[in-house]
Structures are given as structure tokens and as C-alpha cells.
Amino acid sequence: MRRICLTLPTNRRCPDTVAALGEEAAYAAGHFDIDVHLLVLDSCPPADRAAHAEVLRRLPDHPRVTAHHLDEAAQRDFLTRTIARSGNAKPGLLLDLMLPDGLSYGACTNRAFLIAAALGCDSVHRRDSDSRYQRVDGRTVFPVHHELASLGARAADAVPRVTESRLPAPLLERRVAMVGGSFVGELSVDIAQIRDADPGVYHDVVSLWAPEHWSGERKRELVEESFAGAGTEPFTADHALLTVVDPMRVDMCNIAFHGPTVSERVPLPPARDTIGSDYFLIHLVHDAGLPGVLHNRNIVNYYTGERRTGPGFLAYQTRFAKFLLSMLYFHHVYDRMAEAGDTLLDEHGRARPDAVAALARESTGLDTAENTRRLDALDTAYRRLGGRYADVADHLSGRRARLLAEARDDMADFALLTEAWETLVTAARATPLAAPSGPLR
């Protein structure tokens, strides 16, 4: 029987989200002929982990749903054994890239990819702790409904399962590599307060994630659609489109990847403290011409208070600054991937890790002058805002050289991890979890 991994990486207390994930797992097992491995990767303090464990313990029993609740110690144990089995030459570095001392959006999802391989899962379905599902007429709108209808199928066979198809005929023999939706509610990046305080500064800041050579008009268009997801319109009826999915239309809180085609082939960039570092595979799927399904079961995005006050605010704004700096390298790789097209795939229609790693490594040789100008522009914008944003400007100013170096080094780390990824996945398939739990009781 087909197995899937429905996963929630979290570093914050979110018992309601864990309970909702359990409901989605039961829905998936109840409506599709599958086994569901519900995986909570928990980086929270002990009291919060205990609250999540209690929620999982109380979930109704289902014979085809198995819960796995792993704290960082359990994750580290699994990774250590997997990396040792893989025989890679730099086990310490790989462990640091997979479970860094610090926040990494890419690394937490990469851990889910490897654990899914260990559990024999064909796909990974990711949700976020600061999001919730929509409800219509008393029922919850679960994205897994569309994900399981098409993911991994030959695109031609998926056509009857979607509302419409705009997939070019030559791509119909390829497998559906990704199914995703977006979100409604607050911006995906927590910068609405900048927009509310000064729309001009908001434009200047958000436009910094565009390539420097873009025209003013193109940057304005990017600013208008950035981080807004599907807006605020609530779900009323299903729509699923088979296509080569525009990366701007999906979000990592509402995504599923087919392992053999994508996530077992190429990892996500493991950059530390960098917003958006986990979106790479969405671009790879698009640029390689892999089929995807875009659906409208959008998740509701909201923000917790910690990132808007005190140390949390400074940390979040630093992660945003690092996102802006990362785009020098990502835009280069995205442009090269768009040029490479079909050559990003092997003869079986699977992503080629060697091609991706080569482009990532190539990008590390870029001139950093553009990023220096980004930091200058960000400094000017934040000082115009004043107050705590001026404090952020002071903080970034004292770390300029380090930030520039980290953005480059993050891409070198991504290249290294990509080169090692296939051996890690193979090793993971032969490595049991230290303490898997049984069927939910």
C-alpha cells in the first residue's frame, strides 16, 4: 500500500495545529487507499513538546495512521546513524547542515524528506505551525485531498482528476511532481507593519528581492504581488489546475512533493536564519518543466506575537535581510535553470542533482557588489522608518561583512549537500527511526 508522510516541523507551541494535522491524516486515510505517517519534528522546549505529545496521544485511533513525534535529540540520533551509513567524507559538516544550531527553514524540511524515505513514503506533504485550515459549511478544507488525487501520477492520467489542464501535450507523459496551494490572511513575510507605516519604504524594501537590473515597472509589479498569496478571498468551491506551476502561486505551508521525482533527488538549501530558503524546489519543478497541480484549498496564514517584539523582532528582521542577500545567488541559479530546462531531468524524468549542484556552486563566484548595495538601500530604508527599525539598521551595519560572507557560503553548503543527497536518501531507506510509535491509540 502506498505510504505518505504528512509533516509539521515546528519550533513553537501549536497544539491546535497538531490536532488539525491529525484530522487531516485521518481524512487522507479515510478517503484514499494509503497509509499515513504523521510526522511532527519538534524543536520546542520540553513543556511545549509535552503539550504536542498529549495532543497526539488523544487523537482517535486509525489503523492506517501512524504518528511519529521526534524531538531534536531523536532527530539527531537518526541523522547521525544515516550519515554514518552513507559513508560520506564529511559527516560532521553534513550533520550540521541537516540539524544546525539555529533556525533553518530548509533543514527542517530536509529532515522530513530523509525520515519519509526511512518510512518508505512516496511523498512528503508539509504544513506550518502558524497556519490553519479553512472551513466551509461545517467541514474542514484539507489540501491533502488534491495532493493525493494527482501527486506521482502520470500527468495524462491526472487530467480527469483536476478541474482543468493547461499542461502542454509534450509534458503529459511526465509524473506530477508537486501539488500545492497558497494561503489567505496575513502576508507570508511579516512586514505589513512597514507597509502600514510608509508605503514608499515598503516598496523600496520589497523591491530589493528583485534582480538589480529589472526595470522600475517590473519591480513595482513584483512588490504588488509579493508575499500576498491568494489574498483574502475565502474558499467556496474546489478548483485544481494541471500545469507547470508558477512559483509565485504556491506556498511552502501548503505543498506536497513526489519523492522519487524531486525531494529524494535534490534537497532544499540549508541556509540558517534566512526566510525563503525552503522555496527552491518549487522553482526547480517549474524550470525543469515538471507537471504540477495548483489548487485553491488555501491555508489561513497568521503570525504569532514573538516575531513582532523584542529579540524576536530583531531576529526576524535579520532573517528577512538575509533573504534579500540570498537572492543574488538564487536569481542566478533560477536563470540558469530556466535556460537548462529539460536538461535538469534524467532519462526517467527525475531531477538531476549534479546539474543543480553545479549551478549552485557556480553562483558562489558572483561579485558581491550588488549585495553591498542591497545592504546600503536597506539601511537607508530602515533609518527612514526610525525607532526599532533604526535599531535593526544598527544591528545589520555591525554585521555587514559577515552577512555578505554567509550568503555566499550558504550556497556552497547547498551545493555540497546536493552532491551528497542521493547517498543520504539511500542510507535513510535502510536506517530505522530510533523509537517509532505504533498506530494511534
N, C-alpha and C positions, 0 to 999 in steps of 0.2 A: 504494500500500500504506500502511496506517495506520502512523504513527510514534509512538513513546512515548519519554519521557525518564525514565530511571531515574537518580536523582541522589543523591549523597552530598556534602553540604557538610562540611568538616572543618577544624579548627584544631589537631588533634593527630595524632601519628603513629599510624597504624592500618592497616598493610599487610595484616593478616589480614582486616579488614573490606572493604578494597578488593578483595581476591581473592574474597571471598564475594559481593560485588556483581557481579563479573564472572561468577561461576557463575549468579547469578540472571538476569543479562542473557541468558546462553546458554540457560537454561531457558525464558525467555519467548520467545525467537526460535525455539526448537526445538519449542514446544508451541502457538504461536499464529502466525497469518499476519500478522506485524508486522515492522517494522524497529525496532531498539532503539538509541537514543542513550544511551550510558552516560556520565554527566557527573559528574566529580569536581571540585568547586570547592575549591581547596586554598589555605588561608591559613597553612600551616605554614612553619617555617624551611626553608632550602634542603636540608639533609640529609634531613629527613623527606619533603619533596616528591620528592626523588630516589628514596627508597625506594618511594613510591607509584607513581612513573613506571615503575620497574623491574617492579613487580607487574603493571601494565597492559601493559607490553611483553611479558611472559611469558604472558599469557592466551591460551588456544587460539584459533586463527583461527575466525571465524564470519562468513559473507558478509553476514549481516543484523544484525551488532552493530558499532557504530562507537563508539570511545572518544574522549572529549574531556577533557583534563586541563588545567585553567586555573588558573594562579596568580593572585594579586591584580593583578599588572600586566596580564595578559591580560584579566582581568575588567574592569579599569578602562578599558582601551582600547575594549573592546566597548561598555561603558556610555556612555563619552564620545561615541562615534560615534552610538549610538542616541539619546541625549538631544538631541544636536545636530540629528539628522534629525527629531526630534519637534517641534521649534520651540517648546518650552515656554519661558516667560519667565524662569524661574529655574534655568538649567542647573546652576550650581554647587551650589545647595541640593539639587536632585534627585540629583546625583551623590553628595553627602554622605549622603543618606538611603538610597541604594542600596548604597553601599560606605563605611560610616562608619569613622572612626578609632577602633575599639573593637568589642567583640563585640555582634552583633545577630542574634538567632535569626530574626527576621522578615526582615531584609535579605538574609541569605544565601539564604533560600528564594525571596525575590522575584527575586534574580538568576537562580535556576534557572528561575523562571517565564518571565522575558524571554528567556533563552537557549533554552528549549524552544520558544518562539514563533519565534525566529530559525531553529531547526532544522526547523520545520514539524511539531512534535509536537502530538498531540491531548490528551495528558495528561502529568502530572508525578507520579512515584512516588518518595517521599522516604524515605531511611533515615538513620540516625545512626551516628557513629563509635564511640560507646560502647554498641554493641548487637551481638548476633549472632543467627543463625537457630537454631531448634530442629532436632533430628534425630530421626527415628523409623524404626526398622527399617533403618538404614543409608542412609536418604535424607534430604535436607535439605528442610525445610518452608518453601517460598518464598511469601511473601504475594502476589507478583505473580500467582500462579495465580488467586486470587479477583478481584484487581483487573482483570485483562484479561477475565475471563468476563462482567463486567457493566458496567464503567465506560463511560459515554457512551451506553449503550443506552437505548431507551425502557423504562421500568420494567416495562411489561406484557410486553415481550419478555425481560426478565431473570428473570421468575418461574420459568421452567423451569430456570434455571441456578443457582438457590440452593436451600438445604435447605428453607427456609420463608419465607413472606411475611406480614408484618403491616402492609403498606402500605395505607392507606385507598384505596378504589376511585377517588375523585376525583383521586388523585395518580399513577395508573398511566400517564397519558399524558406525564408529565414524564420527563426524562432522569435516569439515575443519575449524580449529580454527584460523589459521593465514595464510595470504598471504603476501609475501614480496619479495623485490628485494634488490639489493645492490646499489653501486654508482661507478662512474668513476670520474677521476680527482685527486684532491689533497687527501692526507691521511686524514682519518676520525679524527685523533687526530693530532693537529698542532705541530708536532715535526720533520718535514722534515729538518728543519734547523740544528737540532742536527745530523741527518744522513749525511747531506752535510758537516758539519764541521769535524766530526770524526766518521766514521762508527763503530769503536770499542766501543766508548762510547755509540753510538746508540744501539748497541747490548746489552751492559751492562744494559742500562736503560730499554729498552723494555722487556728484559727477566725477569725483576722484577715483571711483572704481571703474570708470571707462578708460580705454586706451587713450593716452595723451593726445594722439594725432586725430581723434574724432572731431568732427565739426561741432560747433556750438549747438546746432539744431539737433543733431543726433544725441548729444549729451542731454539736452533738455528732454527728449523723448525717453531716454533711459531713466532719468530722475523721476518722471511721471509714473512709470510702471514699476519702479524698483520697490521690492520688499512689501508690495501691497497684496500679493496673492490674488485671490478671486474677489477681493473687495469685501463687501458686507452683505451681499445678497444671499439669503438662506436657501438651503436645498428644498426643492419641491418635487422633482421627478428625476429619474436616472437618465444620464446621457454618458455614453462611452464611445470614444473616437479612437479607431485604429490608425496609427500614423507614425511618422518619425517625430517624436515628441519634442516640442520647443522647450529647452531647459528653463525658460522663464515661466513656464506654466505649471511646474510641479515643485513640490517642497519635500525636504527630507523627513518631515514629520508624518508623511503620507505617501510612502513609497514601498515598492517591492521589487527585488531583483532576482532574476533567474541565475542560480549559482553556476551551473556548467557553462553558461554563455558569458557571464560578466563577473560576478563577485567572487568566484573561485579562480578567476583568471587575473584580475587586477584589483589591488586594494585601494582604499581611499588614502589621500595624503595624511600623514600622522602629525601635522603641524600642531604645536602646542599653542594654546591661548590665541586661536585665530578663528574668528567667525567665518563660516562658509567653506571651511576646508573639507567638509564632507560632501560637497556637491559635485565632485569631479566625475563620478561615474555617469551622472545624468548627461554631462557633456560628451563623454565617450560614446554612450549609446547613440546619441544624436549624430555625432560626426562620423561614426562608423556606418551609419545607415541601418541600424538595428531597429526592428519594429518595436513599437510600444503602444500602450493604451493610456489615453488621458481620460479620466473620469471626473465626475463632479460631486462625488461624495467627500466634499471638502471638510477638513477638520477645523475646529474652532481654536484659534491661537490666542493666548493671553500671557501676561507677564506677571511674575512674582515680584514682590517689593524689594528683594535683596539687591537686585542689579540697579536700582534707582537711588540707593542711599549709601553713603559712607564708602567703605572699602569695596563693596560690591559695584558701586557706580564706577569707580576708578578702574577696577579690573575689567568691567565690561567695555568701557570706552577704549581701553588698551587693546582688547581683543578686536574691536572694530578697526582701530588704526592698523593692526597687523593684517587684517583682512584687506584693507586698501593697498598695503605694500605687497601682499601676496599676488595681487592682480597683475603686476608687471610680468611675473613668471607664468601665471595661468593663462593670460591672454596670448602669450607667445605659444604655449602648448596647444591651446584651443585652435589658434590659427593654423598651426602645423597639422593638427588632427583633421581639421576641415579639408586641408589640401590632400591629406593622405587618404581619406575616405575609405573605400573598400580594403585598402592595404592594411588597415588596422585589424582586419579579421583574418583568421587562418582558413584553410580549405573546408573546415567544418562550420564556418560562420561564427566562431568564437573570438573574443577579444584577444589580441596578441600582446602579452606583457612586454616582450622585448621591444616592440615598436613604441609603446608608451614610455618605458623606462628610458629609451634613447632620447625621446623628446624632452622628458623632464630633466635629464642630465644636460642636454644641450642648453636649456634655458638658464642654467646656473652661470653661464658665461656672459649674460647680458650686462650691459652698462647700468650701474645703479643710479645714474644721474636723474632719471625720471622719478625714482622713488625719493630722492633727496628733495625734488621739487614738490612731490606729494606731501612730504612732511612739512615743508615750508607753508604750503597752502592750508594744511590742516591746522597748523599753529596759528596762522592769521585768522582763520575762521573761529577757532575756539576762543581766541582772545577777544574777538568782537562780541562773542556771547557773554564773556566775563563770568564772574562768580566761580562756581565749581568747574566750569569748562576751562577757565583760565588755569585752574589747578591741574587739570588734565594736561593742558599745554605745557606747563612747567614739568610735569612728570615725564612726558614724552621727550621734551627737549633734553633732559638729562640722560636719555637712553638712546639717542639717535643712532650712534654707531652700532650699538648692539641690535637695535631693531632692524637696521639695514642688513646686517650680517645674518640675523636669524631668518629673515625672509628668504635669503638665498640658500642658507643651509637646510631649511625645511624642504626645499625642492630636491636637494641632493639626498636627503633622507628618504624622500618619496621614491626616487629612482632606485635606491638600494633596496628598499622594502619590496618594490615591484619586481626586481630581479630575483628576490628570494621567495616570492609569494607562492608559486606553484609547489615548491618543495614543502612550504609550511602547510598548505592545504592538504597535500598528500599525507604528511605526517599527522595532521589533525584527524584525518579519517581513521587512523589506526590508534588514536590516543583516547582512552575513555575519560570522561569527566571524573573528578575525584569522588564526588558524592552526589550522583544524580538522584533526584527524588522519584518516587513512583507515581502512579496515577493519582489524581487529586482525590482526596478523601474528605 
